[in-house]
Amino acid sequence: MGLGFFGDFSRILKAQLPEKDYFDFVQSIGLETKYEPKLHAGKEWGFVDIRVGGPEWWDEPSNLENCFFAYQPGREYVCRVQYRNGYVYFTEVKW
């Protein structure tokens, strides 16, 4: 019987990407749900803010406009992707 590590993790990525390729990137990682304020209002709990205490270069937009995400209730997991000023921001957190 093997032992595994079942700890929490955070993954972040900031990369230059032409805006025309943003939706292809979103689809390539399997995200289908776009954040809509009317549908997802009050569900910001799934959007853990890693800007506090994160690396200096991490300046993920705080506005959820143009954000695609996956959230798994009960598994305490969220993955989100956003785009701003020529950069794609990828965040994956399990707590």
C-alpha angles and dihedrals in degrees: 000000000000126000121227136194112245100181134137122271144186125201124187132178131181116186138162111253132166109249090236089064097049098095092046088055092048091051093045091062093045102249114149107160118088116202109252116184094215093050101036103032111138092023095095087116085087090060104076109194108230094172089092108079092000127122118292093248092057106099100152112177113262090206109088093210111129091014122144119196151169121210125184111200112212091022094067093226133136133175121186139172128198136176130215136157097345097318133104117212118205121190127179120176134175119183 
